[in-house]
């Protein structure tokens, strides 16, 4: 019997270097500040919602890059929300190792770090037991959940884990575990971290939650990002009722576009098309990748680096990827008797008989590169 309210977050990655944004002056530092601001929003939300616990399921910070001043900033925020208790399991980016801040920093009294030295903790005032399965190295071969057995079903039982769910990896497994394994533990809530996309998965009557990263960290993390807010109520007979909601937290977002610039003959025309394609984008919040595609006049050499510099004066960040190719009259070339004609006919035969779309794209680019090499004796990439 009991009731507990919590905020579940993961994968904040404080002090991440953001090297992918390094070409634009100041952007990596601004993104690191974004992480701090998003973390502060999480802290404020925990306080406003009057939760009992803040659950952090790994990768709170970057072990290789984090400064002591950042850890002090984090701990100060934890102190501000006391008596809310903070439960942490280390991840593969912030493992519980000898020289980690988890071991050598003096954390506030309301902070509890679950590791091999203290794998679970019980709070009598809310009749809730927390179990941890985190990292004590930078990679893990198996989830450390073997110690969990014969849980007391009269309590509220919550597992915090940083690991890989329902995936079969041969290398760098990062604490692999299956939904069935987790469902067998007798938990009332399973709080995951590691992958940066939201997961809500059930196995029988057991629900497994991963909020993903509260601030997106790459172009493979589009959409809203945030945290789970939950309440668990447990009846006398041991039946648990969950009330879970997702709250959006991210300050910025990543979005990728494809733009076909066929028939453009100069950078000014391409730039105008870019402005038109991005006219509805939030210039300060959007982190954008635009892949330029299409066939261009063979006399025109698109200057993607210069176009990117111009765009980054008006937008927070834009990465341009040039996949345009020079235009050819293939019908005419295929009828030529020489080497160009033989090569083009052979390549078209391969392209037309290939079902794999990725392979087809590679062959198409090989066709263009081959024609350029035949004509100029070199390839411009």
C-alpha positions as a printed NumPy array, in Angstrom:
array([[  0.   ,   0.   ,   0.   ],
       [  1.3  ,   3.46 ,  -0.839],
       [  1.593,   6.259,  -3.353],
       [  4.659,   7.827,  -4.936],
       [  5.093,  10.591,  -7.515],
       [  8.215,  10.961,  -9.66 ],
       [  9.846,  12.627, -12.648],
       [ 11.826,  10.241, -14.865],
       [ 14.538,  11.612, -17.177],
       [ 17.723,  10.354, -18.801],
       [ 20.59 ,  11.101, -21.186],
       [ 21.139,  14.795, -20.561],
       [ 24.846,  14.484, -21.505],
       [ 25.958,  17.647, -19.728],
       [ 29.119,  19.186, -21.26 ],
       [ 28.762,  17.264, -24.519],
       [ 31.331,  18.729, -26.958],
       [ 28.97 ,  19.048, -29.976],
       [ 31.887,  18.736, -32.376],
       [ 29.466,  18.381, -35.3  ],
       [ 28.623,  22.081, -34.869],
       [ 32.246,  23.191, -34.64 ],
       [ 32.336,  24.825, -38.083],
       [ 30.059,  27.623, -36.841],
       [ 31.667,  29.841, -34.23 ],
       [ 30.082,  29.706, -30.775],
       [ 27.446,  27.103, -31.553],
       [ 28.937,  24.219, -29.488],
       [ 29.131,  26.476, -26.411],
       [ 25.536,  27.61 , -26.929],
       [ 24.36 ,  24.008, -27.202],
       [ 26.145,  23.141, -23.946],
       [ 24.305,  26.06 , -22.363],
       [ 21.061,  24.686, -23.838],
       [ 21.658,  21.462, -21.901],
       [ 21.981,  23.42 , -18.672],
       [ 18.781,  25.348, -19.393],
       [ 16.882,  22.161, -20.211],
       [ 18.207,  20.587, -17.013],
       [ 16.954,  23.59 , -15.066],
       [ 13.518,  23.199, -16.671],
       [ 13.493,  19.61 , -15.45 ],
       [ 14.392,  20.771, -11.937],
       [ 11.656,  23.44 , -11.969],
       [  9.102,  20.918, -13.245],
       [  9.986,  18.462, -10.476],
       [  9.51 ,  21.244,  -7.94 ],
       [  6.261,  22.58 ,  -9.439],
       [  4.773,  19.091,  -9.711],
       [  5.797,  18.373,  -6.101],
       [  7.231,  14.981,  -6.964],
       [  8.729,  12.74 ,  -4.316],
       [ 11.626,  11.607,  -6.498],
       [ 13.665,  12.725,  -9.481],
       [ 14.872,   9.633, -11.358],
       [ 17.906,   9.96 , -13.667],
       [ 18.675,   6.839, -15.714],
       [ 22.266,   7.416, -16.802],
       [ 24.393,   9.722, -18.938],
       [ 23.695,  12.748, -16.785],
       [ 27.089,  14.124, -17.822],
       [ 30.037,  13.346, -20.118],
       [ 32.851,  11.813, -18.079],
       [ 35.51 ,  12.695, -20.67 ],
       [ 34.559,  16.379, -20.887],
       [ 32.694,  17.475, -17.775],
       [ 34.256,  20.087, -15.523],
       [ 33.914,  20.177, -11.755],
       [ 32.083,  23.503, -12.094],
       [ 29.366,  21.737, -14.1  ],
       [ 29.01 ,  19.042, -11.427],
       [ 28.75 ,  21.79 ,  -8.821],
       [ 26.028,  23.435, -10.921],
       [ 24.126,  20.127, -11.087],
       [ 24.482,  19.498,  -7.355],
       [ 23.338,  23.036,  -6.514],
       [ 20.161,  22.443,  -8.534],
       [ 19.587,  19.18 ,  -6.652],
       [ 20.035,  21.012,  -3.349],
       [ 17.437,  23.611,  -4.376],
       [ 14.697,  20.99 ,  -4.669],
       [ 15.401,  19.182,  -1.387],
       [ 13.499,  17.372,   0.184],
       [ 12.795,  15.884,  -3.272],
       [ 15.139,  12.894,  -3.459],
       [ 17.294,  12.301,  -6.528],
       [ 17.977,   8.693,  -7.572],
       [ 20.717,   8.163, -10.194],
       [ 22.101,   5.165, -12.056],
       [ 25.336,   5.774, -13.998],
       [ 25.38 ,   5.264, -17.776],
       [ 28.072,   4.369, -20.275],
       [ 29.03 ,   8.05 , -20.682],
       [ 29.195,   8.653, -16.908],
       [ 30.097,   5.242, -15.422],
       [ 30.722,   4.591, -11.757],
       [ 34.51 ,   4.28 , -12.   ],
       [ 37.317,   5.159,  -9.581],
       [ 37.944,   8.7  , -10.827],
       [ 34.322,   9.549, -11.599],
       [ 32.505,  12.439,  -9.993],
       [ 30.007,   9.906,  -8.662],
       [ 32.782,   8.587,  -6.416],
       [ 34.976,  11.589,  -5.664],
       [ 32.448,  14.459,  -5.449],
       [ 30.535,  15.205,  -2.25 ],
       [ 26.916,  15.123,  -3.414],
       [ 24.076,  16.737,  -1.543],
       [ 22.263,  14.629,   1.074],
       [ 19.163,  14.207,  -1.112],
       [ 21.191,  12.501,  -3.888],
       [ 21.407,   8.695,  -4.015],
       [ 23.607,   6.929,  -6.592],
       [ 22.856,   3.267,  -7.205],
       [ 25.872,   1.142,  -8.134],
       [ 27.479,  -2.205,  -7.323],
       [ 28.197,  -0.779,  -3.868],
       [ 24.54 ,   0.089,  -3.234],
       [ 22.295,  -1.561,  -5.783],
       [ 18.959,  -0.792,  -4.129],
       [ 17.476,   1.512,  -1.511],
       [ 14.186,   1.476,   0.398],
       [ 12.293,   4.566,   1.585],
       [  9.929,   3.632,   4.366],
       [  7.99 ,   6.913,   4.379],
       [  6.583,   6.168,   0.882],
       [  6.987,   2.368,   1.069],
       [  9.057,   2.399,  -2.133],
       [ 12.148,   0.426,  -3.092],
       [ 14.43 ,   1.516,  -5.926],
       [ 16.696,  -0.959,  -7.726],
       [ 19.577,   0.079,  -9.975],
       [ 21.296,  -1.452, -13.009],
       [ 23.888,   0.966, -14.319],
       [ 27.469,   1.006, -15.594],
       [ 30.76 ,   0.602, -13.743],
       [ 32.744,   0.8  , -17.007],
       [ 32.347,   2.427, -20.408],
       [ 30.6  ,  -0.64 , -21.832],
       [ 28.597,  -3.509, -20.433],
       [ 28.173,  -7.102, -21.561],
       [ 25.156,  -7.989, -19.484],
       [ 22.594,  -6.17 , -17.422],
       [ 23.299,  -6.371, -13.683],
       [ 19.788,  -7.386, -12.655],
       [ 20.612, -10.888, -11.418],
       [ 20.558,  -9.737,  -7.793],
       [ 16.85 ,  -8.823,  -8.011],
       [ 14.73 , -11.673,  -6.703],
       [ 11.79 , -12.234,  -4.368],
       [ 10.781,  -8.563,  -4.286],
       [  8.323,  -7.541,  -1.605],
       [  5.075,  -6.977,  -3.504],
       [  3.594,  -5.025,  -0.612],
       [  6.031,  -2.244,  -1.551],
       [  6.169,  -0.051,  -4.634],
       [  9.136,  -1.395,  -6.616],
       [ 10.911,   0.672,  -9.274],
       [ 13.901,  -0.331, -11.397],
       [ 16.27 ,   2.292, -12.861],
       [ 18.386,   0.922, -15.681],
       [ 20.705,   2.254, -18.369],
       [ 20.861,  -0.309, -21.15 ],
       [ 19.838,  -1.727, -24.508],
       [ 16.297,  -3.056, -24.755],
       [ 15.23 ,  -5.891, -27.086],
       [ 18.158,  -5.593, -29.489],
       [ 20.8  ,  -8.172, -30.378],
       [ 24.262,  -6.641, -30.718],
       [ 27.45 ,  -8.614, -31.323],
       [ 29.685,  -5.721, -30.288],
       [ 29.389,  -3.076, -27.547],
       [ 26.234,  -4.532, -26.109],
       [ 25.715,  -1.818, -23.488],
       [ 23.754,  -3.815, -20.925],
       [ 21.428,  -5.746, -23.252],
       [ 18.142,  -6.892, -21.757],
       [ 14.807,  -8.129, -23.068],
       [ 11.318,  -6.982, -22.186],
       [ 10.586, -10.503, -20.947],
       [ 13.543, -10.407, -18.551],
       [ 12.405,  -7.093, -17.124],
       [  8.784,  -8.229, -16.88 ],
       [  9.841, -11.191, -14.725],
       [ 11.363,  -8.994, -11.995],
       [  8.118,  -7.971, -10.317],
       [  8.618,  -4.226, -10.781],
       [  5.759,  -1.709, -10.706],
       [  7.664,   0.708, -12.963],
       [ 10.745,   0.157, -15.121],
       [ 12.656,   3.364, -15.851],
       [ 15.147,   3.064, -18.714],
       [ 17.779,   5.273, -20.259],
       [ 20.397,   4.97 , -23.038],
       [ 18.565,   5.401, -26.346],
       [ 17.572,   8.975, -27.083],
       [ 14.137,   8.309, -28.541],
       [ 11.043,   7.843, -26.399],
       [  9.957,   4.259, -25.691],
       [  6.737,   3.042, -24.08 ],
       [  6.641,  -0.732, -24.267],
       [  4.499,  -3.313, -22.501],
       [  5.103,  -6.971, -21.715],
       [  1.998,  -8.434, -20.181],
       [  0.998,  -6.15 , -17.324],
       [  4.469,  -4.584, -17.078],
       [  5.217,  -1.254, -18.744],
       [  8.749,  -0.162, -19.646],
       [  9.464,   3.536, -20.141],
       [ 12.395,   5.411, -21.67 ],
       [ 11.871,   9.186, -22.065],
       [ 14.853,   9.592, -24.401],
       [ 17.111,  12.634, -24.212],
       [ 15.29 ,  15.754, -22.938],
       [ 17.297,  17.868, -25.377],
       [ 17.92 ,  16.314, -28.817],
       [ 21.586,  15.764, -29.611],
       [ 21.707,  14.941, -33.326],
       [ 19.879,  14.8  , -36.633],
       [ 18.769,  11.251, -35.861],
       [ 16.712,  12.634, -32.949],
       [ 13.91 ,  14.703, -34.544],
       [ 10.628,  15.672, -32.896],
       [  9.69 ,  16.492, -29.307],
       [ 11.923,  15.461, -26.411],
       [ 11.211,  15.486, -22.716],
       [ 10.519,  13.545, -19.514],
       [  7.925,  11.263, -17.96 ],
       [  5.923,  12.375, -14.949],
       [  4.347,   9.488, -13.095],
       [  2.309,   8.515, -10.064],
       [  2.102,   4.944,  -8.762],
       [ -0.607,   3.967,  -6.34 ],
       [ -0.468,   0.531,  -4.749],
       [ -3.47 ,  -1.164,  -3.166],
       [ -3.474,  -3.435,  -0.123],
       [ -3.624,  -6.526,  -2.331],
       [ -0.456,  -5.477,  -4.143],
       [ -2.093,  -4.158,  -7.295],
       [ -0.383,  -1.08 ,  -8.738],
       [ -2.059,   1.695, -10.729],
       [  0.092,   3.925, -12.952],
       [ -0.663,   7.426, -14.144],
       [  2.046,   8.471, -16.634],
       [  2.366,  11.516, -18.892],
       [  5.085,  12.886, -21.16 ],
       [  6.169,  16.536, -20.814],
       [  8.132,  18.25 , -23.598],
       [ 11.367,  19.94 , -22.451],
       [ 13.609,  20.603, -25.455],
       [ 14.776,  24.127, -26.258],
       [ 15.817,  23.416, -29.859],
       [ 14.995,  20.758, -32.432],
       [ 16.751,  18.974, -35.282],
       [ 15.196,  18.737, -38.715],
       [ 16.476,  17.414, -42.046],
       [ 15.305,  18.52 , -45.494],
       [ 15.922,  17.47 , -49.079],
       [ 15.889,  20.204, -51.694],
       [ 15.999,  19.581, -55.446],
       [ 17.768,  22.421, -57.239],
       [ 17.532,  21.135, -60.808],
       [ 18.35 ,  23.597, -63.563],
       [ 19.908,  26.184, -61.222],
       [ 22.804,  27.932, -62.922],
       [ 24.279,  29.974, -60.032],
       [ 24.525,  30.119, -56.243],
       [ 22.079,  33.01 , -56.022],
       [ 19.305,  30.862, -57.462],
       [ 20.114,  28.019, -55.063],
       [ 20.19 ,  30.435, -52.108],
       [ 16.768,  31.803, -53.038],
       [ 15.393,  28.264, -53.137],
       [ 16.934,  27.588, -49.722],
       [ 15.337,  30.679, -48.208],
       [ 11.973,  29.649, -49.623],
       [ 12.298,  26.078, -48.304],
       [ 13.248,  27.303, -44.816],
       [ 10.827,  30.225, -44.554],
       [  8.631,  28.516, -41.922],
       [ 11.533,  27.293, -39.775],
       [ 12.193,  28.857, -36.376],
       [ 15.562,  30.445, -37.07 ],
       [ 16.747,  30.31 , -33.457],
       [ 15.369,  26.922, -32.42 ],
       [ 15.921,  24.879, -35.562],
       [ 19.168,  22.938, -36.105],
       [ 18.912,  22.091, -39.771],
       [ 20.435,  19.796, -42.337],
       [ 19.62 ,  20.395, -45.995],
       [ 20.679,  17.869, -48.609],
       [ 20.856,  19.448, -52.043],
       [ 19.855,  17.077, -54.834],
       [ 19.204,  17.189, -58.528],
       [ 20.973,  17.756, -61.831],
       [ 22.872,  20.955, -62.457],
       [ 24.289,  22.55 , -65.562],
       [ 27.705,  20.957, -66.092],
       [ 29.347,  24.378, -66.314],
       [ 28.092,  25.346, -62.829],
       [ 30.086,  24.347, -59.72 ],
       [ 27.934,  24.858, -56.647],
       [ 29.785,  26.399, -53.661],
       [ 28.121,  24.615, -50.737],
       [ 30.581,  25.952, -48.147],
       [ 29.874,  29.562, -49.065],
       [ 26.115,  28.974, -49.108],
       [ 26.347,  27.357, -45.679],
       [ 28.285,  30.345, -44.307],
       [ 25.588,  32.721, -45.574],
       [ 22.791,  30.647, -44.057],
       [ 24.531,  30.412, -40.682],
       [ 24.503,  34.199, -40.46 ],
       [ 20.688,  34.06 , -40.437],
       [ 19.93 ,  30.724, -38.762],
       [ 21.198,  29.112, -35.555],
       [ 22.783,  26.272, -37.517],
       [ 22.473,  24.878, -41.04 ],
       [ 24.518,  22.039, -42.492],
       [ 24.459,  21.784, -46.285],
       [ 25.231,  18.482, -47.963],
       [ 25.736,  18.641, -51.718],
       [ 24.489,  15.561, -53.561],
       [ 23.831,  17.35 , -56.841],
       [ 25.266,  15.855, -59.998],
       [ 26.086,  17.319, -63.415],
       [ 23.43 ,  16.808, -66.041],
       [ 24.056,  14.615, -69.098],
       [ 22.105,  13.697, -72.204],
       [ 22.163,   9.973, -71.498],
       [ 20.029,   9.013, -74.488],
       [ 22.668,  10.511, -76.757],
       [ 25.636,   9.08 , -74.816],
       [ 24.195,   5.538, -74.8  ],
       [ 24.165,   5.59 , -78.613],
       [ 27.838,   6.594, -78.875],
       [ 30.175,   3.877, -80.268],
       [ 33.152,   4.689, -78.049],
       [ 34.13 ,   4.012, -74.415],
       [ 31.65 ,   6.552, -73.022],
       [ 28.773,   4.798, -74.725],
       [ 29.889,   1.308, -73.63 ],
       [ 30.379,   2.477, -70.017],
       [ 26.997,   4.266, -69.899],
       [ 25.087,   1.313, -71.362],
       [ 26.732,  -1.059, -68.883],
       [ 25.965,   1.199, -65.912],
       [ 22.323,   1.649, -66.939],
       [ 21.976,  -2.118, -67.199],
       [ 23.291,  -2.501, -63.642],
       [ 21.034,   0.277, -62.33 ],
       [ 17.909,  -1.123, -63.983],
       [ 18.573,  -4.626, -62.616],
       [ 19.233,  -3.513, -59.05 ],
       [ 16.321,  -3.722, -56.615],
       [ 18.144,  -2.301, -53.594],
       [ 17.489,   1.465, -53.569],
       [ 20.674,   2.309, -51.681],
       [ 22.753,   0.298, -54.158],
       [ 20.914,   1.963, -57.032],
       [ 21.862,   5.427, -55.719],
       [ 25.497,   4.372, -55.42 ],
       [ 25.513,   3.104, -58.998],
       [ 23.935,   6.325, -60.252],
       [ 26.653,   8.395, -58.591],
       [ 29.284,   5.996, -59.955],
       [ 27.859,   6.637, -63.427],
       [ 28.353,  10.373, -63.068],
       [ 31.814,  10.051, -61.539],
       [ 32.846,   7.631, -64.266],
       [ 31.735,   9.98 , -67.054],
       [ 33.549,  12.875, -65.395],
       [ 36.722,  10.789, -65.116],
       [ 36.504,   9.737, -68.75 ],
       [ 36.12 ,  13.337, -69.904],
       [ 38.472,  15.169, -67.561],
       [ 40.857,  12.492, -66.28 ],
       [ 39.829,  13.344, -62.685],
       [ 36.801,  13.481, -60.402],
       [ 35.578,  16.598, -58.534],
       [ 33.964,  15.548, -55.217]])
